[in-house]
Amino acid sequence: MADAPQIPDEAEVRARWSNFQWTEENRGKRNAILARYPAGREQSASIPLLDLAQRQVGAETNTQGWLPVPVIEFVAREIGVPYIRVFEVATFYTMFNLAPVGRYHVQVCGTTPCMLRGSDDVFAACKNKGLIKGKTTPDGLFTLTEVECMGNCASAPMVQINDDNFEDLDYDRTVAILDALARGEQLKAGTQEPGRHTVEPLGGPTTLTAMVNENHDYRNEWNSPAVGASA
């Protein structure tokens, strides 16, 4: 694992972010979020409001976004709780960045299932494209982080880049994704295996095929006009 990302100087951070306020659009989203919770339960909005704030910071900096301390303090004031209560949330969930990241935050899973399926090749592709764990590339485009399991073991190895998962990776597929992002192209998220749609077995089911066919027949019968008429 790389060294922890370096947080900018506090004076610099406060000078830049101490006057943070919602944009007009995000103020509407903030109101909608708080409306979900009864009076006295505003602290339950910590996660969605932190996410909204991080996305606003990202939009203002053309990055994936992060949470400067003054922004966390702002969210705490919004829900009327001590700063530490919101800081605890921000530091617990890895979806929140406590230091600046690049336009694309490349989070590579290095847990056992991904490792056994070739995550070392994914890391090698990142390294050969100039990405270093815990660092942002000089052009500000990519930040590389190694993370623990993100629940895509059936289509390992995988990476999460901002809001999207990319699965069934190898060296060449990883390079292709990074190159496409660098060119500003839109990518198909999910599995990168041709002909695979989610995490179904390659080539289709190989076990319990009779059950699959029976279930398909039952669904067809239930949806037929005759069934609807008799009901």
C-alpha positions as CSV (number, residue, x, y, z in Angstrom):
1,M,0.0,0.0,0.0
2,A,1.2,3.5,-0.8
3,D,1.7,6.3,1.7
4,A,-1.4,8.2,2.6
5,P,-2.3,11.0,0.2
6,Q,-1.0,14.4,1.2
7,I,-3.6,16.9,2.4
8,P,-2.8,20.5,1.3
9,D,-1.7,23.1,3.9
10,E,-4.6,24.0,6.2
11,A,-4.3,27.7,5.6
12,E,-4.5,27.1,1.9
13,V,-7.5,24.8,2.3
14,R,-9.4,27.3,4.5
15,A,-8.6,30.2,2.2
16,R,-10.1,28.2,-0.7
17,W,-13.1,26.5,0.9
18,S,-14.1,28.4,4.0
19,N,-16.9,30.1,2.0
20,F,-18.3,26.9,0.6
21,Q,-22.1,27.2,-0.2
22,W,-24.5,25.0,-2.2
23,T,-25.0,25.9,-5.8
24,E,-28.7,26.7,-6.6
25,E,-29.2,23.2,-8.1
26,N,-27.5,21.5,-5.1
27,R,-29.5,23.5,-2.6
28,G,-32.6,22.0,-4.1
29,K,-31.1,18.5,-3.8
30,R,-30.1,19.3,-0.2
31,N,-33.7,20.2,0.7
32,A,-35.0,17.1,-0.9
33,I,-32.5,15.0,1.1
34,L,-33.3,16.6,4.4
35,A,-37.1,16.1,3.7
36,R,-36.6,12.4,3.9
37,Y,-35.9,12.5,7.6
38,P,-38.1,13.5,10.5
39,A,-37.2,16.5,12.7
40,G,-34.4,15.6,15.1
41,R,-33.0,12.9,12.7
42,E,-31.1,15.2,10.4
43,Q,-27.8,13.5,11.3
44,S,-29.1,10.6,9.1
45,A,-28.5,12.8,6.1
46,S,-24.7,12.8,6.7
47,I,-23.8,10.4,4.0
48,P,-26.0,11.8,1.1
49,L,-25.0,15.4,2.0
50,L,-21.3,14.6,2.1
51,D,-21.6,12.8,-1.2
52,L,-23.4,15.9,-2.6
53,A,-20.7,18.2,-1.3
54,Q,-17.9,16.0,-2.7
55,R,-19.5,16.1,-6.1
56,Q,-19.9,19.9,-6.0
57,V,-16.2,20.2,-5.1
58,G,-15.4,17.8,-8.0
59,A,-17.5,20.0,-10.4
60,E,-15.7,23.1,-9.2
61,T,-12.2,21.6,-9.6
62,N,-12.9,19.3,-12.6
63,T,-11.9,16.3,-10.5
64,Q,-13.7,13.3,-8.9
65,G,-14.0,15.5,-5.8
66,W,-12.9,15.5,-2.2
67,L,-13.9,16.8,1.2
68,P,-11.8,19.7,2.6
69,V,-12.3,20.2,6.3
70,P,-14.3,23.5,5.9
71,V,-16.7,21.6,3.6
72,I,-17.2,18.9,6.3
73,E,-17.8,21.7,8.8
74,F,-20.3,23.2,6.5
75,V,-22.2,19.9,6.2
76,A,-22.2,19.6,10.0
77,R,-23.8,23.0,10.4
78,E,-26.4,22.1,7.8
79,I,-27.6,19.2,9.9
80,G,-27.0,20.8,13.3
81,V,-24.5,18.4,14.8
82,P,-20.9,18.7,16.0
83,Y,-18.2,18.6,13.3
84,I,-16.7,15.4,14.8
85,R,-20.0,13.5,14.1
86,V,-19.7,14.2,10.4
87,F,-15.9,13.8,10.3
88,E,-16.4,10.3,11.7
89,V,-18.6,9.4,8.8
90,A,-16.3,10.9,6.2
91,T,-13.3,9.0,7.6
92,F,-15.1,5.7,7.9
93,Y,-16.4,5.3,4.3
94,T,-13.8,5.0,1.5
95,M,-16.3,6.6,-0.9
96,F,-15.2,9.9,0.6
97,N,-11.9,11.4,-0.4
98,L,-10.1,13.3,2.4
99,A,-7.4,14.6,0.0
100,P,-7.5,15.9,-3.6
101,V,-7.8,13.4,-6.3
102,G,-7.6,13.6,-10.1
103,R,-10.3,13.7,-12.7
104,Y,-10.5,10.0,-12.6
105,H,-10.1,8.1,-9.3
106,V,-8.8,4.6,-10.2
107,Q,-9.5,2.3,-7.3
108,V,-8.0,-1.2,-8.0
109,C,-9.2,-4.1,-5.9
110,G,-6.2,-6.1,-4.6
111,T,-8.1,-8.5,-2.4
112,T,-7.6,-12.3,-2.8
113,P,-10.2,-13.1,-5.5
114,C,-9.0,-10.2,-7.7
115,M,-5.4,-11.1,-7.0
116,L,-5.9,-14.7,-8.0
117,R,-7.6,-13.5,-11.2
118,G,-4.9,-11.1,-12.2
119,S,-5.0,-7.8,-10.4
120,D,-1.2,-7.7,-10.5
121,D,-1.6,-7.2,-14.3
122,V,-4.1,-4.4,-13.7
123,F,-1.6,-2.7,-11.4
124,A,1.2,-3.3,-14.0
125,A,-0.9,-1.6,-16.6
126,C,-1.6,1.4,-14.3
127,K,2.1,1.6,-13.5
128,N,3.2,1.5,-17.1
129,K,0.7,4.4,-17.9
130,G,2.4,6.5,-15.2
131,L,0.0,5.9,-12.3
132,I,1.5,5.5,-8.8
133,K,-0.5,4.2,-5.8
134,G,-1.5,7.1,-3.6
135,K,-0.5,9.7,-6.1
136,T,-2.1,11.8,-8.8
137,T,-0.5,12.0,-12.3
138,P,1.2,15.3,-13.1
139,D,-1.5,16.2,-15.6
140,G,-4.1,15.9,-12.8
141,L,-6.0,13.2,-14.8
142,F,-5.6,10.0,-12.7
143,T,-5.3,9.1,-9.0
144,L,-4.5,5.5,-8.2
145,T,-5.7,3.8,-5.0
146,E,-5.5,0.2,-3.9
147,V,-8.7,-0.8,-2.1
148,E,-10.3,-3.9,-0.5
149,C,-13.1,-6.0,-1.9
150,M,-15.8,-4.2,-3.7
151,G,-18.0,-7.2,-4.2
152,N,-17.3,-8.0,-7.8
153,C,-15.5,-11.3,-7.1
154,A,-17.5,-13.2,-9.8
155,S,-16.1,-10.9,-12.5
156,A,-12.6,-10.3,-11.0
157,P,-10.3,-8.5,-11.4
158,M,-12.0,-5.2,-11.3
159,V,-11.5,-1.5,-10.8
160,Q,-13.9,1.3,-9.8
161,I,-13.3,4.6,-11.6
162,N,-15.4,7.4,-10.2
163,D,-19.0,6.0,-10.2
164,D,-18.4,3.1,-12.6
165,N,-17.1,-0.5,-12.2
166,F,-15.0,-2.2,-14.9
167,E,-14.7,-5.9,-14.6
168,D,-13.1,-9.0,-16.2
169,L,-10.0,-7.0,-16.7
170,D,-6.5,-7.9,-17.9
171,Y,-3.4,-5.9,-18.8
172,D,-4.6,-4.9,-22.3
173,R,-8.2,-4.1,-21.3
174,T,-6.9,-1.9,-18.4
175,V,-4.6,0.0,-20.8
176,A,-7.5,0.5,-23.3
177,I,-9.7,1.9,-20.5
178,L,-7.1,4.4,-19.3
179,D,-6.3,5.5,-22.8
180,A,-10.0,6.0,-23.7
181,L,-10.5,8.1,-20.5
182,A,-7.4,10.2,-21.3
183,R,-9.0,10.9,-24.7
184,G,-12.3,11.9,-23.0
185,E,-14.3,9.0,-24.5
186,Q,-17.4,7.5,-22.9
187,L,-16.9,3.9,-21.9
188,K,-19.1,0.9,-21.4
189,A,-19.0,0.1,-17.7
190,G,-19.3,-3.4,-16.2
191,T,-17.8,-6.5,-17.6
192,Q,-15.3,-6.1,-20.4
193,E,-15.7,-9.7,-21.5
194,P,-17.2,-9.9,-25.1
195,G,-20.6,-11.5,-25.0
196,R,-21.0,-11.4,-21.2
197,H,-23.7,-9.1,-19.9
198,T,-23.4,-9.3,-16.1
199,V,-21.7,-12.2,-14.2
200,E,-23.5,-15.1,-15.8
201,P,-21.2,-18.1,-16.7
202,L,-19.3,-17.6,-20.0
203,G,-21.2,-19.4,-22.7
204,G,-24.4,-19.6,-20.6
205,P,-25.6,-21.8,-17.7
206,T,-23.8,-25.2,-17.3
207,T,-25.7,-26.4,-14.2
208,L,-29.4,-26.6,-13.2
209,T,-30.3,-26.0,-16.8
210,A,-33.6,-27.9,-16.5
211,M,-34.6,-25.6,-13.6
212,V,-33.7,-22.5,-15.7
213,N,-35.9,-23.8,-18.5
214,E,-38.7,-24.7,-16.2
215,N,-38.7,-21.3,-14.6
216,H,-38.7,-19.7,-18.0
217,D,-41.8,-21.8,-19.0
218,Y,-43.6,-20.9,-15.7
219,R,-43.0,-17.2,-16.4
220,N,-44.4,-17.5,-19.9
221,E,-47.5,-19.4,-18.7
222,W,-48.1,-16.8,-15.9
223,N,-47.9,-13.9,-18.4
224,S,-50.1,-15.6,-21.0
225,P,-53.6,-14.0,-21.7
226,A,-55.3,-17.2,-20.6
227,V,-53.8,-16.9,-17.1
228,G,-54.8,-13.3,-16.9
229,A,-58.4,-14.1,-17.9
230,S,-58.8,-16.9,-15.4
231,A,-57.5,-14.7,-12.6
